[in-house]
Structures are given as structure tokens and as C-alpha cells.
Amino acid sequence: MRIFTAVIERCFDTGFYVGFIPGFPGAHSQASSLDELNENLKEVIEMLLEDGKTELETEFVGTQNVVVA
């Protein structure tokens, strides 16, 4: 079992959630709910792993607040 961190945003225009796995090319999806997005991302990752794409290009470190005055 492997655990991947997804970055998730919500599109103001469509209301859809958009998620991607940092450093994992092709590992992205969208959905109308967070549960559906999680399932979609899981399916995409499983397909990419079946194709032998297991090496991440970068490592997710975290998020950071940037204060602009």
C-alpha cells in the first residue's frame, strides 16, 4: 500500500473540485464532490502504477501562507 498527497482546489466557475498529486505526471482529476474526487484520483493512480509509472518527479513539502500588505 502506498499513500499519496493530493492538492485540491475548487473552481469558482463550475463548483468542481480539481485535484492532482504533486510530482506525479498525469495524476490529476476533477469531480463534483470530495469523495468522488478521491475515488477518481485513486483510479488514475492505479492506472499509472499499472503502466509502470512509479517514480515521483518531486516531493510534496507542504503549504505556506504569503502575507501581502
Backbone as CSV, one residue per row, in Angstrom:
resi,resn,N_x,N_y,N_z,CA_x,CA_y,CA_z,C_x,C_y,C_z
1,MET,0.850,-1.171,0.000,0.000,0.000,0.000,0.897,1.236,0.000
2,ARG,0.538,2.207,-0.844,1.253,3.492,-0.900,0.265,4.609,-0.619
3,ILE,0.745,5.665,-0.024,-0.102,6.822,0.282,0.455,8.015,-0.486
4,PHE,-0.434,8.722,-1.184,-0.070,9.898,-1.961,-0.819,11.099,-1.402
5,THR,-0.194,12.259,-1.447,-0.816,13.507,-1.008,-1.376,14.228,-2.219
6,ALA,-2.650,14.572,-2.156,-3.305,15.291,-3.256,-3.478,16.759,-2.870
7,VAL,-3.269,17.637,-3.836,-3.586,19.054,-3.691,-4.947,19.250,-4.342
8,ILE,-5.849,19.895,-3.620,-7.226,20.036,-4.105,-7.621,21.511,-4.110
9,GLU,-8.222,21.913,-5.208,-8.753,23.266,-5.362,-10.206,23.148,-5.820
10,ARG,-10.969,24.232,-5.672,-12.344,24.246,-6.174,-12.484,25.367,-7.184
11,CYS,-13.010,25.033,-8.343,-13.214,26.010,-9.405,-14.463,26.843,-9.097
12,PHE,-14.307,28.155,-9.050,-15.446,29.035,-8.776,-16.497,28.971,-9.879
13,ASP,-16.070,28.803,-11.127,-16.996,28.806,-12.255,-17.873,27.558,-12.304
14,THR,-17.284,26.396,-12.067,-18.030,25.131,-12.206,-18.441,24.532,-10.874
15,GLY,-17.763,24.920,-9.789,-18.023,24.307,-8.493,-17.340,22.962,-8.335
16,PHE,-16.623,22.514,-9.363,-15.959,21.222,-9.312,-14.683,21.310,-8.490
17,TYR,-14.358,20.188,-7.850,-13.084,20.039,-7.162,-12.073,19.492,-8.158
18,VAL,-10.882,20.058,-8.138,-9.809,19.637,-9.035,-8.642,19.209,-8.157
19,GLY,-8.138,18.007,-8.398,-7.052,17.505,-7.573,-5.915,16.951,-8.404
20,PHE,-4.711,17.050,-7.848,-3.544,16.466,-8.512,-2.550,16.005,-7.462
21,ILE,-1.701,15.068,-7.857,-0.649,14.575,-6.995,0.640,15.286,-7.413
22,PRO,1.205,16.135,-6.552,2.425,16.852,-6.918,3.551,15.891,-7.295
23,GLY,4.209,16.197,-8.394,5.345,15.403,-8.827,5.006,14.117,-9.535
24,PHE,3.716,13.856,-9.779,3.291,12.613,-10.423,2.554,12.979,-11.717
25,PRO,3.296,13.092,-12.820,2.683,13.498,-14.087,1.496,12.615,-14.472
26,GLY,0.404,13.259,-14.831,-0.790,12.534,-15.248,-1.746,12.212,-14.121
27,ALA,-1.321,12.395,-12.889,-2.168,12.067,-11.737,-3.001,13.285,-11.344
28,HIS,-4.094,13.484,-12.081,-4.998,14.592,-11.798,-6.402,14.201,-12.209
29,SER,-7.385,14.850,-11.595,-8.778,14.558,-11.921,-9.652,15.687,-11.391
30,GLN,-10.958,15.565,-11.647,-11.918,16.521,-11.114,-13.213,15.781,-10.796
31,ALA,-14.043,16.391,-9.946,-15.316,15.770,-9.561,-16.188,16.804,-8.863
32,SER,-17.452,16.457,-8.697,-18.388,17.378,-8.060,-18.395,17.247,-6.538
33,SER,-17.771,16.194,-5.993,-17.670,16.040,-4.539,-16.267,15.562,-4.184
34,LEU,-15.888,15.774,-2.930,-14.564,15.348,-2.484,-14.441,13.826,-2.480
35,ASP,-15.506,13.132,-2.114,-15.478,11.662,-2.131,-15.276,11.133,-3.544
36,GLU,-16.006,11.723,-4.491,-15.869,11.317,-5.892,-14.462,11.634,-6.410
37,LEU,-13.924,12.786,-6.017,-12.574,13.151,-6.433,-11.558,12.152,-5.903
38,ASN,-11.707,11.744,-4.648,-10.798,10.764,-4.064,-10.833,9.461,-4.850
39,GLU,-12.019,9.001,-5.208,-12.147,7.769,-5.995,-11.525,7.937,-7.380
40,ASN,-11.766,9.083,-8.004,-11.189,9.343,-9.330,-9.667,9.354,-9.283
41,LEU,-9.106,10.026,-8.281,-7.653,10.078,-8.153,-7.081,8.689,-7.892
42,LYS,-7.770,7.915,-7.074,-7.324,6.548,-6.796,-7.267,5.730,-8.086
43,GLU,-8.297,5.838,-8.923,-8.328,5.108,-10.194,-7.194,5.552,-11.117
44,VAL,-6.965,6.862,-11.194,-5.896,7.379,-12.056,-4.537,6.875,-11.577
45,ILE,-4.299,6.932,-10.278,-3.024,6.473,-9.734,-2.835,4.987,-10.000
46,GLU,-3.881,4.190,-9.799,-3.783,2.752,-10.056,-3.428,2.480,-11.519
47,MET,-4.040,3.226,-12.442,-3.735,3.042,-13.861,-2.287,3.425,-14.167
48,LEU,-1.824,4.545,-13.599,-0.447,4.970,-13.828,0.544,3.962,-13.256
49,LEU,0.244,3.408,-12.091,1.131,2.418,-11.486,1.162,1.133,-12.314
50,GLU,0.017,0.750,-12.886,-0.028,-0.426,-13.761,0.845,-0.225,-14.994
51,ASP,0.932,1.020,-15.456,1.752,1.342,-16.629,3.235,1.444,-16.273
52,GLY,3.565,1.226,-15.003,4.957,1.260,-14.576,5.465,2.627,-14.182
53,LYS,4.579,3.605,-14.079,4.990,4.962,-13.712,4.952,5.089,-12.191
54,THR,6.063,4.750,-11.541,6.074,4.740,-10.086,6.999,5.780,-9.474
55,GLU,7.828,6.412,-10.277,8.783,7.387,-9.761,8.177,8.787,-9.736
56,LEU,8.155,9.382,-8.560,7.696,10.761,-8.455,8.827,11.691,-8.873
57,GLU,8.472,12.779,-9.555,9.478,13.738,-10.018,9.878,14.734,-8.939
58,THR,8.968,14.975,-7.986,9.247,15.890,-6.884,8.624,15.322,-5.610
59,GLU,8.938,15.934,-4.488,8.377,15.528,-3.203,7.506,16.658,-2.664
60,PHE,6.279,16.351,-2.271,5.396,17.346,-1.673,5.946,17.721,-0.306
61,VAL,6.091,19.021,-0.073,6.654,19.501,1.178,5.564,20.085,2.075
62,GLY,4.668,20.872,1.525,3.616,21.472,2.344,3.083,22.734,1.699
63,THR,2.365,23.483,2.495,1.808,24.752,2.020,2.395,25.873,2.884
64,GLN,2.259,27.070,2.394,2.810,28.215,3.111,1.930,29.427,2.856
65,ASN,1.646,30.170,3.907,0.903,31.426,3.762,1.859,32.528,3.346
66,VAL,1.427,33.366,2.425,2.205,34.512,1.986,1.368,35.751,2.275
67,VAL,1.867,36.633,3.115,1.142,37.827,3.509,1.596,38.976,2.621
68,VAL,0.625,39.618,1.968,0.903,40.767,1.110,0.158,41.963,1.690
69,ALA,0.894,43.026,1.989,0.272,44.204,2.608,-0.309,45.116,1.557
